Amino acid sequence: MFVLYQREVTDRSLEALLADRAASEGYAPDEFTARSVAGVVDSQPRLDVELSANSPAWPLSRIAPLERSILRLALWELRSGETPPEVAIDEAVRLAKRYSTDEAAGLVNGILAGALRTGKPGASAGADESGEAL
């Protein structure tokens, strides 16, 4: 989430941000983390369309960058099929509560619950309905 947030606010490359993170923490991100972050970046346009569809009262431009990063990561996890939906949503809500506000946590929960009701695992993480890679 932090790498995605930093990318959002600094517009630095994913590779540079991951390298900085590895240098500051003394180890490279694990495979799941690297794959997830890259998946979010690669799928961001489609994730944003789906997030916007599930938050008509709150356009993404009105949602703070941190919450957008949390939402994108959680939605990517939901659509990848690798993370159980309840876990992805619970982690996103906990991140929002920890690093933002209770109101942000409610917004994150509501948007992701809507996405869970309207979508299918795999729909945004690997290929669209036509089979086109994201």
C-alpha positions in Angstrom: 0.0 0.0 0.0 2.8 2.4 0.9 4.6 1.9 -2.5 1.3 2.5 -4.3 0.7 5.6 -2.3 4.2 6.9 -2.9 3.7 6.3 -6.6 0.5 8.2 -6.6 1.9 11.3 -4.9 5.4 11.3 -6.3 4.8 9.8 -9.8 8.1 7.9 -9.4 8.6 4.6 -11.2 7.5 1.4 -9.5 11.0 0.0 -9.9 12.6 3.0 -8.1 10.1 2.9 -5.3 10.6 -0.9 -4.7 14.4 -0.4 -4.8 14.1 2.4 -2.2 11.9 0.3 0.0 14.3 -2.6 -0.2 17.3 -0.4 0.6 15.5 1.2 3.6 14.2 -2.2 5.0 17.3 -4.2 4.1 15.5 -6.8 2.0 13.5 -7.0 -1.2 9.7 -7.3 -1.2 8.4 -10.8 -1.2 7.1 -12.3 -4.5 3.4 -11.7 -3.5 4.0 -8.1 -2.7 5.9 -7.4 -5.8 3.4 -9.2 -8.0 0.5 -7.4 -6.2 1.9 -3.9 -6.6 2.8 -4.6 -10.3 -0.7 -6.0 -10.8 -2.3 -2.9 -9.4 -0.2 -0.6 -11.5 -0.8 -2.6 -14.7 -4.5 -2.9 -14.0 -5.1 0.6 -12.6 -7.3 2.0 -15.4 -9.7 -1.0 -15.1 -9.6 -0.9 -11.3 -10.4 2.8 -11.4 -13.4 2.2 -13.7 -14.7 -0.5 -11.3 -14.1 1.6 -8.2 -15.8 4.6 -9.8 -18.8 2.4 -10.7 -19.1 1.3 -7.0 -18.7 4.8 -5.6 -21.0 7.1 -7.6 -21.3 9.6 -4.7 -17.5 9.8 -4.3 -15.6 10.2 -7.6 -12.0 8.9 -7.3 -10.7 12.4 -7.6 -12.4 13.3 -4.3 -10.9 10.2 -2.5 -7.6 10.9 -0.8 -4.5 9.2 -2.4 -4.0 6.9 0.5 -7.5 5.6 0.4 -7.3 5.2 -3.4 -4.2 3.1 -3.0 -5.9 1.0 -0.4 -8.9 0.5 -2.6 -6.9 -0.4 -5.7 -4.8 -2.9 -3.8 -7.8 -4.5 -2.2 -9.8 -4.6 -5.5 -6.8 -6.2 -7.3 -6.7 -8.8 -4.5 -10.4 -9.4 -4.9 -10.1 -9.9 -8.6 -7.0 -12.0 -8.5 -8.7 -14.8 -6.7 -5.6 -15.3 -4.6 -6.9 -13.7 -1.5 -10.3 -14.6 0.1 -12.7 -11.7 -0.4 -13.3 -11.3 3.4 -9.6 -11.1 4.0 -9.0 -8.5 1.3 -11.8 -6.3 2.5 -10.9 -6.7 6.2 -7.2 -5.8 5.5 -8.3 -2.8 3.5 -10.6 -1.6 6.3 -7.9 -2.1 8.9 -5.4 -0.2 6.9 -7.8 2.7 6.4 -8.6 2.8 10.2 -4.9 2.7 11.1 -3.6 5.2 8.6 -6.7 7.4 8.0 -10.0 7.8 9.7 -13.1 5.7 10.7 -15.0 7.6 8.0 -12.4 6.5 5.4 -12.7 2.9 6.7 -16.4 3.0 6.1 -16.0 4.4 2.6 -13.4 1.7 1.8 -15.7 -1.0 3.2 -18.8 0.3 1.3 -17.0 0.5 -2.1 -15.3 -2.9 -1.8 -18.6 -4.5 -0.6 -20.3 -3.1 -3.7 -17.4 -4.4 -5.9 -17.7 -7.8 -4.3 -21.4 -8.0 -5.1 -21.1 -6.9 -8.7 -17.9 -8.6 -9.8 -16.2 -11.9 -10.2 -12.8 -13.1 -9.1 -10.3 -12.8 -11.9 -12.3 -10.1 -13.7 -9.7 -7.3 -13.2 -6.5 -9.0 -12.2 -5.5 -11.1 -15.1 -7.9 -10.8 -18.1 -11.1 -9.1 -19.0 -14.2 -10.9 -20.1 -12.9 -11.2 -23.7 -9.7 -12.8 -22.4 -7.6 -9.7 -23.1 -4.7 -9.4 -20.7 -4.8 -6.5 -18.4 
